[in-house]
Amino acid sequence: MSFLFYILAAIAEIAGCFAFWAWWKLDKPIWWLVPGMVALATFGWLLAQVDTGHAGRAFAAYGGIYIVSAILWGWAVEGQMPDRWDMIGGAVCLLGAAIIFAGPRAAITGS
């Protein structure tokens, strides 16, 4: 379930940031910021749903998902075809995210 939250969070974050980018760089109307802010709030809520005891670890693992999602967004929305370096970099980031998220953790006792 965490993976689904990560994917949805990435879409929401990229969409929200793109709304700001489009307003600032592409001369879109200022009302584009409203759905952008809603998307960014949704991103924060979705990321908080990830089942982990530490926010930093959730954010670190999310980073790999975000990077690959940003590459795919560029392809789907902006027509920027990923090259081999995008693909290699994305794969390395996903591997890092998997290690962070799924790595075995020692139990911490309160003694």
Backbone bond lengths (Angstrom), bond angles and torsions (degrees), N, CA, C in turn:
res aa  C-N    CA-C-N  psi(-1)  N-CA   C-N-CA  omega(-1)  CA-C   N-CA-C  phi
1 M - - - 1.451 - - 1.534 111.06 -
2 S 1.329 117.12 -33.84 1.466 120.46 179.92 1.523 111.02 -59.48
3 F 1.337 116.35 -39.37 1.460 120.12 -179.04 1.529 110.30 -60.64
4 L 1.332 117.14 -40.94 1.462 120.97 178.07 1.528 110.80 -62.68
5 F 1.345 116.55 -43.12 1.467 119.55 177.43 1.525 111.02 -61.76
6 Y 1.333 116.92 -39.64 1.461 120.56 178.12 1.535 111.11 -62.55
7 I 1.318 117.21 -44.68 1.469 121.10 -179.65 1.523 110.25 -62.82
8 L 1.332 116.82 -48.84 1.465 120.65 -179.99 1.525 111.48 -63.70
9 A 1.333 116.77 -38.85 1.465 120.73 178.00 1.523 110.40 -63.41
10 A 1.319 116.88 -41.54 1.467 120.24 -179.97 1.526 110.79 -63.08
11 I 1.321 116.60 -43.85 1.468 119.87 178.88 1.528 110.00 -61.58
12 A 1.333 116.05 -44.92 1.466 119.70 -179.65 1.526 111.44 -63.92
13 E 1.325 117.41 -43.38 1.462 119.79 -178.89 1.527 111.39 -65.97
14 I 1.302 116.57 -45.27 1.460 119.72 -178.85 1.526 110.24 -65.56
15 A 1.332 117.04 -42.23 1.468 119.91 178.35 1.525 110.76 -61.92
16 G 1.328 117.14 -42.95 1.460 120.51 178.78 1.516 112.20 -63.87
17 C 1.305 116.48 -45.48 1.468 119.79 178.68 1.521 111.23 -66.64
18 F 1.337 116.65 -36.66 1.460 119.87 178.78 1.530 110.99 -64.25
19 A 1.328 116.65 -36.13 1.469 119.42 177.88 1.533 110.40 -59.99
20 F 1.331 116.92 -42.75 1.465 120.51 177.01 1.531 110.79 -66.25
21 W 1.325 115.54 -43.05 1.472 120.51 178.22 1.523 109.96 -59.00
22 A 1.332 116.40 -46.66 1.467 120.77 -177.57 1.528 111.03 -63.29
23 W 1.326 116.58 -39.82 1.463 119.80 178.21 1.527 110.47 -65.64
24 W 1.315 116.35 -47.37 1.454 121.26 -173.97 1.531 112.90 -75.93
25 K 1.330 116.69 -45.65 1.471 121.24 -171.64 1.528 114.25 -99.43
26 L 1.341 116.90 -25.86 1.460 119.72 -175.08 1.530 112.72 -110.64
27 D 1.333 115.01 10.32 1.471 121.37 177.11 1.526 114.43 57.57
28 K 1.331 116.35 35.83 1.464 120.47 173.98 1.526 108.40 -76.76
29 P 1.328 117.94 157.66 1.467 120.17 -178.56 1.533 112.03 -63.72
30 I 1.319 115.49 154.69 1.461 121.47 -176.17 1.527 112.42 -61.21
31 W 1.339 118.02 -26.51 1.460 118.95 179.92 1.524 112.10 -63.74
32 W 1.331 119.13 -13.64 1.473 121.28 174.09 1.528 110.77 -60.71
33 L 1.325 117.02 -22.62 1.462 119.62 -179.54 1.529 112.13 -69.93
34 V 1.314 118.30 -26.70 1.472 120.75 -178.78 1.526 110.91 -64.00
35 P 1.341 119.80 -56.14 1.467 117.44 176.84 1.527 111.83 -64.90
36 G 1.336 116.76 -27.40 1.459 119.51 176.37 1.521 111.64 -62.74
37 M 1.325 116.80 -43.89 1.471 120.28 179.15 1.526 111.38 -68.48
38 V 1.327 116.94 -37.53 1.471 120.30 176.28 1.528 109.83 -62.66
39 A 1.326 116.22 -43.70 1.464 120.35 178.84 1.524 111.31 -62.34
40 L 1.333 117.64 -40.70 1.461 119.97 179.87 1.533 111.97 -68.81
41 A 1.331 117.54 -36.22 1.469 120.25 174.90 1.527 110.18 -65.85
42 T 1.315 116.61 -39.97 1.468 121.06 177.23 1.517 110.21 -62.74
43 F 1.319 116.45 -41.60 1.470 121.03 176.06 1.526 110.96 -54.62
44 G 1.324 116.77 -49.73 1.462 120.27 -179.43 1.513 112.21 -60.48
45 W 1.321 117.05 -42.39 1.469 120.66 179.20 1.525 110.65 -64.81
46 L 1.335 117.19 -44.57 1.465 120.25 -179.00 1.522 111.52 -62.89
47 L 1.317 117.02 -42.94 1.463 119.67 -178.95 1.525 111.15 -65.66
48 A 1.328 116.99 -31.31 1.466 120.62 178.24 1.535 112.18 -70.62
49 Q 1.322 117.73 -12.89 1.468 120.99 -179.98 1.528 112.89 -83.63
50 V 1.333 117.63 -10.76 1.460 120.98 -178.44 1.525 109.82 -64.34
51 D 1.316 115.20 134.47 1.463 121.89 -175.11 1.534 111.00 -82.82
52 T 1.321 115.28 84.96 1.461 121.62 174.41 1.522 107.50 -150.07
53 G 1.307 115.62 152.68 1.453 120.42 -176.90 1.522 114.29 -82.75
54 H 1.326 117.36 -8.24 1.463 120.45 -174.77 1.524 110.42 -132.28
55 A 1.304 116.52 123.50 1.463 121.19 -178.61 1.531 110.96 -61.09
56 G 1.311 117.08 -42.26 1.464 119.96 -178.49 1.514 112.40 -58.73
57 R 1.325 116.65 -39.98 1.461 120.15 178.90 1.529 110.23 -68.49
58 A 1.317 117.16 -40.48 1.468 120.34 177.86 1.521 109.99 -61.77
59 F 1.337 117.31 -43.28 1.460 121.37 -179.26 1.529 110.89 -67.62
60 A 1.326 117.25 -39.83 1.462 120.95 -179.42 1.528 110.81 -64.87
61 A 1.320 117.03 -45.52 1.462 119.93 178.86 1.523 110.68 -65.83
62 Y 1.312 116.69 -36.06 1.467 121.55 178.53 1.529 111.74 -61.63
63 G 1.315 116.75 -30.60 1.457 120.85 -176.87 1.519 113.48 -53.50
64 G 1.321 117.12 -41.94 1.463 120.47 179.13 1.517 112.09 -64.77
65 I 1.328 116.36 -41.59 1.461 121.43 178.17 1.529 109.35 -64.06
66 Y 1.330 116.41 -43.04 1.461 120.93 -179.98 1.530 110.90 -60.28
67 I 1.305 116.91 -45.39 1.468 120.44 -177.11 1.524 111.00 -61.13
68 V 1.320 117.04 -47.11 1.467 119.86 179.26 1.528 110.29 -65.70
69 S 1.326 117.31 -39.36 1.464 120.54 178.16 1.527 111.05 -63.23
70 A 1.325 117.22 -38.57 1.464 120.80 178.54 1.530 110.61 -65.12
71 I 1.307 117.02 -39.27 1.464 120.43 176.87 1.533 109.93 -63.23
72 L 1.327 116.17 -44.60 1.468 120.34 179.24 1.525 111.96 -67.23
73 W 1.340 117.29 -36.90 1.470 121.16 175.63 1.537 110.30 -59.96
74 G 1.326 115.00 -46.67 1.458 119.34 178.81 1.521 112.12 -57.38
75 W 1.315 116.03 -35.81 1.458 120.94 179.86 1.530 110.60 -74.19
76 A 1.344 116.25 -49.57 1.468 120.90 -174.27 1.526 112.94 -73.60
77 V 1.331 117.62 -39.70 1.464 120.65 -172.29 1.530 112.05 -98.05
78 E 1.330 116.39 -39.15 1.459 119.76 -174.08 1.530 114.19 -105.50
79 G 1.337 116.30 -1.92 1.459 119.71 178.24 1.517 114.67 72.15
80 Q 1.321 117.47 19.53 1.468 122.84 -179.54 1.530 108.41 -91.32
81 M 1.320 116.55 96.61 1.463 121.85 -178.45 1.533 110.05 -64.57
82 P 1.333 117.61 126.50 1.470 119.55 178.18 1.530 110.82 -63.61
83 D 1.322 116.41 139.40 1.457 119.61 175.29 1.527 108.82 -99.18
84 R 1.298 116.88 -178.21 1.472 119.67 -176.05 1.525 112.01 -62.54
85 W 1.335 117.21 -31.30 1.463 119.81 -179.73 1.523 110.89 -71.80
86 D 1.331 116.83 -35.40 1.467 120.01 173.04 1.524 109.94 -61.52
87 M 1.331 116.00 -44.68 1.470 120.74 -177.34 1.535 111.31 -66.75
88 I 1.314 116.31 -43.95 1.473 119.90 179.34 1.525 109.72 -65.08
89 G 1.326 116.96 -47.35 1.464 120.53 179.42 1.519 111.76 -60.80
90 G 1.329 116.95 -42.84 1.461 121.01 178.02 1.522 111.93 -61.78
91 A 1.339 116.56 -41.70 1.468 120.39 179.07 1.531 111.23 -63.79
92 V 1.328 116.24 -42.03 1.468 120.24 178.11 1.532 110.02 -62.34
93 C 1.325 116.45 -42.51 1.469 120.35 179.81 1.524 111.57 -64.37
94 L 1.347 116.89 -41.42 1.470 119.69 177.76 1.522 111.27 -64.21
95 L 1.316 117.13 -39.31 1.456 120.53 176.99 1.531 110.04 -61.84
96 G 1.319 116.68 -44.71 1.463 120.44 177.50 1.513 112.08 -61.67
97 A 1.325 117.05 -42.37 1.466 120.96 178.48 1.517 110.83 -62.62
98 A 1.326 117.03 -41.47 1.469 120.81 179.53 1.525 110.91 -64.11
99 I 1.315 116.82 -40.88 1.473 120.52 178.86 1.525 110.28 -63.17
100 I 1.324 117.01 -45.19 1.467 121.08 -179.75 1.518 110.88 -63.51
101 F 1.324 116.56 -46.86 1.464 120.40 -173.59 1.521 112.57 -73.83
102 A 1.321 117.98 -42.28 1.469 120.84 -170.74 1.524 113.86 -102.63
103 G 1.314 117.58 -1.73 1.458 118.93 -178.17 1.523 112.29 -62.04
104 P 1.333 116.28 145.29 1.476 118.93 179.86 1.528 110.47 -65.66
105 R 1.292 115.20 140.85 1.468 121.38 -178.76 1.523 109.11 -121.52
106 A 1.301 115.24 139.51 1.462 120.37 175.08 1.519 108.89 -76.86
107 A 1.319 115.54 141.33 1.472 119.68 177.78 1.521 108.65 -69.99
108 I 1.323 116.33 139.09 1.460 121.29 178.77 1.520 107.34 -102.33
109 T 1.325 116.10 124.70 1.463 120.48 179.24 1.509 109.67 -103.17
110 G 1.307 115.19 156.71 1.458 119.52 -177.59 1.521 113.62 -90.96
111 S 1.336 119.55 27.48 1.473 119.38 -178.10 1.477 114.37 -93.54
